[in-house]
Amino acid sequence: MLKPGTMRKVIHAPDKPLSLVSDDVPKPGDHEILIRVEAAGVNRPDLMQRAGLYPPPPGAPPTLGLEAAGEVMEVGHGVSRWHVGDKVTALLAGGGYAEYATAHEGSALPIPAGFSMVEAAALPETVMTVWANVFESGALKQNETLLVHGGASGIGTTAIQMAKAYGARVIATAGDADKVKLCEKLGATRCINYRTEDFEMAVRDLGGADVVLDMVGGPYIQKNLDVLNDQGRIVMIAFLQGPTAQLNLMRMMLKRLTLTGSTLRSRSADEKARIAKQVERHVWPWLEAGRVKPVIDSTFPLTEAEQAHARLQSGAHAGKIVLTN
């Protein structure tokens, strides 16, 4: 039995399994809300933080977890939009693997109509990442072609649906036949099994790409440059095969290409709030109309966070993995 004012949360340490401990319920600061977490998304940056490769920004909780959905239990000074009892989903700087978490008011969004808490918890990190990188940095236009690597991942399944809803054509890559079928079911014109086919040749045969969303890096970077059409854009969001590559940039000059990248977690609260407003304006109507829907691979109770990480690390998942309280 927990003492009043305490909660359970997951902690991590180098080379040790995740474990559950008791701690004080956090207090919301100025312009923050306290959420009783009902569900929390599991993301690859959590694995990186656990490995010591993605430290939380200054002032962020050391606990894992970048997104959560639940009920507002308390509001800090200066909060204007949210009230106790509101149901929200929120992008977090950390702390989602717990029974309570704080979020900046501008990073919280209402639960889309008809969505469960599990579905809502799978939205903030992926939807905001796709919006900021594909639609803002990548400047995807209607009728252009988006190439999405890791099409069956949480980011990938979201990017396919959002680009399709916007009116773009999507090509994806995935690692097995079932994931290929999933990507095409979600709206990809073609999904390429990268284990059996050279995606570079396949994309060229399909007319090339205008925007590439890449989380692989390494040897993919040159191939991405080579499949882009004139004035194409590559946006890097991760480096599963490493951040370094030997590149021939002549094609970049001749075709006026752009290679860029970003992370979401390190952005300021004001910048995250700006992205959240754009997402609520443009993406929430797609969600409520059924044009975009998170693909939930599996759910695990908070007590089984270690098993959830093993599932993510294995690469066998398709869509999002979610922890529940």
N, C-alpha and C positions, 0 to 999 in steps of 0.2 A: 504494500500500500504506500503510495507516494504521499509525502507531506503536502499540505496546502501551499500553493505558490511554487511547486516544483514540477518538473516534467521529465520525460525520457528523451534522450537524444543519442544519436550515433556518433562515436568518436573513432578516429583513425590514427594509426602510428605506423612508422616504416616497418615493412615486412611482418606485420601482424594483422590478423583478421579484424574486420570491423566489429565493434562491440557497443553495447547499449549501457548507458549510465544515467544517473539522475543528476539534474542540475536545476538551478533557479529558472523560472520563467522569465524571459527577457522583458525589459520595459521599453516601450516605444519612445524614441527621442522626438525632437521637433520634426514635424511633417512626416512622421512615421505612423504606421498602424501595426497592431499586434494581431496576428492571425492564428486561430486554432486550426492547425493543419489537419486536413482530412486526407489529402493525397499530395505526393511530391514526385516530380519527374526525376528520373535518373538519366544523366547525360555523360558523354565521354569526357568532358572537362573534369567531372568528378573523379574519374580514374586518374587523370593527369595530376590533379591536386593531391590525391592519395599517394601518388608516386613521387611527390615533391617537385613536380615540373610546372605547376600552375598555382602559385601561392595566391591567397586571397588579397585583394587590394587593401590599403591601409584603412582600418576602422571596420572592416567586414568581419562577421563571425568566422571562426576557424572551422566550424561544422560544415560538412558537405551539403550540397543542395542548392540549386540555382533557380528553382521554380516550385511553387506550391499553390494549392487551392484550399479554401476553407472559409471560416466565418470570422469576421472582425470582432474581436473581444475588447479592444481598447484603442483609443486614438490619442496620439501625441499632440502637443501644442501646435497650433497653426493648421491642423488638418481641416479641410473644408468640404471635400467631396464625400468622404466615407463616414459612416456612423456604425456604432455597435450593432451587430446583428446582420450587417450587409454580408452577402456571399461574394467572394472575390477570388480571382486567380492573379498571381503576382510574380514578376521577375525579382529574384533576390540576389543580393551580393554574396549570399551564403546563408547556411542555417536551416535549409529545408528538410534535412533528415532529422526531424524532431517533432514533438507534439505541438510546439508553438514556435512561431518565427515572426520576425519583424520585417517590414518592407517599407520603402519610401512610398508615400501616397501616390506619386506620379507614375510608379512602376506597377500599380495595381489596376486591374480591369474587371468589369462585371462578368460573372459567369454567363456565357452565351446561352440564349434561350434553348431549353431542351437538352443541355449538356449535363452529364454527370460530373461529380467532383474529380473522378479519375480522368475523364476526358479533358476537363478544364485544366488540370495540373500538367497535362502534356503539351499545353499551348505556349506559354510565354517565351521560354528560351528558344524554341524552334521557330515560332512564327515571327518573333522580333528579329532573330538572326536572319531569316530568309528575307524579311522586308528590308532590313538595313543593308544587306549585301547584294541581293538580286535586284531589288527595285530601286534602291538609292545608289549604292556604289556601282552596281552593274548597269543601272539605268535601262533595264529591260523594257522594250516597247512591244506593243501589240503586233502580232504577225512575225516577230523575230523568233529565232530558235535558241532555246536554253539547253545547254548540256549539263546534266546533273550527275556527278560521280557519287557513288554510294546511294543510289536511288532508293534502296529499301530501308535506309536508316531513318531515324526520326526526322532529321533535317531533310533528307532526300524525299521521303513521302510527302512532307509538307511542301517542299519547293515544287514538286511536280504538280500538286493540286492548285497551289496558288498561281503558278504561271499559267496553267490551263484555264483557270477561272478568269484570269486577266486577258486572255485571248492570244497567248503565245503558243508556239509549238515546242514540245519538250522531247529531248532524247536523253535517255538515262543509261547508266551502267550498273550492273549488279553481278553477284558472284555465283548464283545458281539458278536453275530453271524456275523454281517456285518464286524466287525474288523477281526474276524477269517478268513472270506472269503478273505479279502484284503491281509492279511499276506500270505495266501496260494497262492493267485494269484501272489504275488511278488516273490515267490520262496521257501517259507517255506514248508518243507516236511509235517509238521503237525503243526497246531496252536491249542493250548489248551485254551478253555474258562475257565479261572480260577474261574469264578463265579459258574460254574456248575460241575467242575471236579478238582480233586486233581492233580496239575501239577507234583508233585513229583512221584506219581505212574505212570502217563502217560509217563514221560520221562524215568523212569526205564524200562517200557515195550518196549520203543523204542530203548533201548540199552545204555541209559545214555548219558552224554554230556562230551565233552573234554574242552570246554570253556563256561563260563557263563558271559553274559553282564547283569548286574543287576542295575536297578535304583530304586528298591523298598526297599531293606534293611529289617530291623526288622525281622519278622518271616521267611522271605524268605532265610535269610543267612544260617541257618542250613539246610534247604531243598536243597539249592544249593550245599552245601558240600556233602549231602547224594546222590545226583544224579550224581556226577562227577565220571568219569572213572579214572584209575590209572594215576597219574601225571597231573590231570586236573587243570584248572586255573579259578578262579573267579575274575572278575574285577568290582569293585563298582564305579559307576559314580554319584549316587544320593541316597537319602534315603527318599522316599516318605512315608514309614511307620516307619521312625525313624532310627537313627544311632546305636542303642544299641540292643543287643540280648544276650540271654544266650546260649552258644554253648558247644557242646561236640566235642572236637577237636581230639578225638582218630582216627576217620576216616582220618583226615588230615595227621596224622603220618603214618598210615598203608598204605595209598594210595599215599603218597608223593604229597599232594595237595598244591596249592598256592592260597592265598587270598590276593588280592592287590586292589588298587584303585588310582584314580587321578582326578585332575581338569585340565582344559586347560587354563583358564583365567590367573592364577597366574604364568604361565611359562614365562621365559624370552623371549625377542624379538628374540634372536638367536635360541632358542629352537622352537618357533613357526615357524620361517622361515625354519628350518630344516624339520619340519613336513609338511609344505606347499610344499616343494620341493618333498618330497616322495609322497604326494597326487597327485601333478601334474604329476609325473612320472608314477604312478601306477593306479590312479583312474580316472584321466581325460580321458585316452583312453577308459575306460569302459563307461563313460558318453557320449562321442562323438560317440561311437558305439551303443548306446541305450541299453546297458546292465544294466545300473544303471540310474535312473531318479527320481528326487525328487517328492514326492507325495504332491501336494498342496491342503490343506484342504479348505482354504479360504483366501481372501485378504480384507484388510480394508484400507481406506485412513488414512493418518497420523492423521487427525482430529478425527478419531474414534479409537485411540489406546486403550481407555478404553474398548470398545466393543471387541477388539481383545483379551485383557487380560481376559475378562469374558469368552470368548470362550475357551481359553486355560485352565483357572481355572476349567471350568465345566467338562473337561475330555471327552467331546463329540466329539472332533476333531479327525481326522485321517490324519496323515502327518503334514505338516508345515503350519503355519499361517504367512502371510507376510503383512507388511505395505507398502503402495505405496505413492509416491509424484507426 
